[in-house]
Amino acid sequence: MATQTGVVLPQIRRSHHKNQFEVVEQEYDAIRVQSPRRKIVTTYDDGRSVVTPKSGRIMALEDKVAKALEQQTHVLSQQEQVAKALSDQQRMTEGLIQKAFDNREDFIENLSRVQNDRLEENTRHLLQNHISYITAIVSRLNKDISTLEDEIRNRDMAVIGTNSAVGKIEVHQVTSLQDLRSRIVRCDQALSKHTADIGNCRSEINVAVREQQTMKESLKEHIHRVEAETLSMMGELERIHGEQNSELNHMKKDTNRELALVGERNSAIMSDVKATLSAYKLSIENDRDRFEERVMSLLDRATGNWTSLLEKVDKRIEDNVYSLEVRMQKLEEALAYDRKIISDLQAKVETRILQRLETHTRHHQEELAKAKREFREGFTSVHDSISNAKKVLEGKSKLLEDKLKKDINQVRKLVVLA
């Protein structure tokens, strides 16, 4: 037939594969990282537990990661739509090519039937023009298909590269999030350890306070007992002093009575002497001397008894006062010793508590500084990974937009040519 019409049509290359014009859709399952909602449980000494949500920065990071994954799924859906549109366009071009071949065969058959007609030359000329136009369209379509295949291949390679980069970034994000979770777990363990240490410190402080209170109560009881003993001793001293005063008063009364009796006897004797003086002058002088000697002896004996009694009373009072002073001095020394012991115990307890508090506060400050450094490093690494993922997604979206624009322009050109 080609020799009859004088037009040689180019052979269309047939592929051995049946799905040559089908777009190979690459399935890509993004690694979805769903960080669990961590909750910090704080337990107190009395068994109460308070649940507090995690920090807002971690939730913000999880929201950013979720938004990036949503944007990636949106880009993948757009890519699938573009691939579907290209497959529809390729099916349409295949239909056009098949229709052109069918029309060619029909034209050749009609041309063979009307060879003897007088319009053979005109129809042949028109047929040749039509066939040349169809061959040009077919060659143009073949070129477009080859360019589309190259572009699709390049796009698939770029998508594979971007997908591998995104996968690496997501793996890096997963590792960084796992590292951050481990750091958070360590921080929770450190916080629980600190709370346990603080509880132990509180219990030790309470024990020391209770011991101090018991010591204070025992000291107060001892002081009250000493005060009661001193009061009882003072009462006994007052009683002894009263008894001694009463004895002194009785002794004074007795001595005054004896002196009055002696005076009365002396006055009676003097009256008798005066009455008998006139009769017995010589005997009176002798009797008077004898009587005076007797009176002086009685007076000396009375005054000696009085002085001896006074000396005994004074000596007894002095002995009692000295014994009381000795006992008071001993009590004061015991009180001073007890006060010194209490002050030493208080100083020791205060120094011990202050040392423990300083060590615990220093340890807590070091742990908190370490936790802050770990949090800061984790947040910086997550921020860097998110910024890298954002840059990659922006580049990927830009490439997809360029590809979509090119594909739309090619489709428009094909529609115009059709």
Number of C-alpha atoms within 10 A of each C-alpha: 12 9 7 11 15 10 14 13 12 10 8 11 7 8 9 7 7 8 9 12 19 15 19 13 11 11 8 11 9 14 12 12 15 11 15 8 9 14 13 17 14 15 14 13 12 6 7 9 12 10 10 11 11 13 11 9 10 18 14 11 17 17 12 15 23 15 12 16 19 13 16 18 15 13 17 19 12 16 19 16 12 17 19 15 16 20 16 15 16 19 14 12 19 14 12 16 19 12 12 17 16 12 14 16 13 12 17 17 12 12 19 14 10 13 14 9 10 9 11 14 11 10 17 19 13 12 18 16 13 14 21 15 12 18 20 14 18 19 15 14 19 16 12 15 15 12 12 18 16 12 15 18 14 12 15 16 12 15 18 14 12 16 18 12 15 21 17 13 17 21 14 16 21 18 13 17 22 13 14 20 17 12 16 19 14 14 19 17 12 16 18 17 13 18 17 15 14 16 14 13 16 13 13 14 17 12 12 16 13 12 13 16 12 12 14 13 12 12 16 12 12 14 15 12 12 16 13 12 13 16 12 12 15 13 12 12 16 12 12 14 14 12 12 16 13 12 13 15 12 12 15 13 12 12 16 12 12 13 14 12 12 15 12 12 12 15 12 12 14 15 12 11 19 14 11 13 15 10 11 14 14 11 13 17 13 12 14 16 12 12 16 13 12 12 14 12 12 13 14 12 12 15 13 12 13 15 12 12 14 14 12 12 16 13 12 13 16 12 12 15 13 12 12 16 12 12 14 14 12 12 17 13 12 13 16 12 12 15 13 12 12 16 12 12 14 14 12 12 17 14 12 12 16 12 12 15 15 12 12 16 14 12 13 19 12 12 16 16 12 13 19 13 12 18 16 12 13 19 18 12 17 22 15 13 18 20 12 14 22 17 12 17 21 14 13 19 19 12 15 20 15 12 17 16 12 14 19 15 12 14 15 12 12 16 10 8 10 9
